[in-house]
Amino acid sequence: ATRVGGRDRGVVLEADPKLRVAPYASATAASELAPGEIVRIERSHDGFTLVRTAAGRSGWMSAEAVGRIAGD
């Protein structure tokens, strides 16, 4: 199993989260995530956060939809 490691980890907080292809609410949804899924936070832009899953999928989410995990 692949593990998401590093300091910049987050957890998906939304009930129906979607990864978008760009940091805009109107951007196309590329894929969906599971609530509670752990992701790596890569960067932020205008209220959106770029995340990468343990499976290697990446995309933009609302910054409110992902919470940072402290520690490591």
C-alpha positions in Angstrom: 0.0 0.0 0.0 1.2 3.5 -0.8 1.4 5.9 2.1 0.9 9.6 2.0 3.8 10.9 4.1 5.5 14.2 5.0 4.5 17.2 7.0 1.9 18.6 4.7 -0.8 16.0 5.2 -4.5 16.7 5.3 -7.8 15.0 5.7 -10.8 15.4 3.4 -13.7 17.0 5.4 -16.5 17.3 2.9 -19.2 14.8 2.4 -19.0 14.8 -1.4 -15.5 16.1 -2.2 -14.3 16.5 -5.8 -10.9 17.1 -7.2 -11.0 19.9 -9.8 -8.6 20.5 -12.7 -8.0 24.1 -11.8 -8.4 26.3 -8.6 -11.9 27.6 -9.5 -15.4 26.6 -8.4 -16.5 26.4 -12.0 -13.6 24.1 -13.0 -14.3 20.6 -14.2 -14.3 17.9 -11.6 -11.6 15.4 -12.4 -12.4 12.8 -9.8 -14.0 12.2 -6.4 -12.5 11.5 -3.0 -13.8 9.7 0.0 -14.6 11.7 3.1 -11.8 11.1 5.7 -9.3 10.3 3.0 -5.7 11.4 3.8 -4.0 13.5 1.2 -0.8 15.4 0.7 -1.2 19.2 0.6 1.0 20.6 -2.2 0.1 24.3 -2.4 -2.8 26.8 -2.1 -4.2 29.5 -4.4 -7.2 31.8 -3.9 -9.1 29.7 -1.5 -8.3 26.4 -3.1 -5.7 23.7 -2.1 -3.8 21.4 -4.5 -3.8 17.9 -3.0 -2.4 14.5 -4.0 -3.8 11.2 -2.9 -1.9 8.1 -1.9 -2.9 6.6 -5.3 -1.3 9.5 -7.1 -4.4 11.4 -8.2 -4.1 15.2 -7.8 -6.4 18.1 -8.1 -7.7 21.3 -6.5 -10.2 21.3 -3.6 -11.8 24.2 -1.7 -9.4 25.0 1.1 -12.4 24.5 3.5 -12.8 20.9 2.3 -9.4 19.8 3.6 -8.0 20.0 7.1 -4.3 20.0 7.9 -3.1 17.2 10.1 -0.6 18.4 12.7 2.5 16.3 13.6 5.0 13.9 12.2 
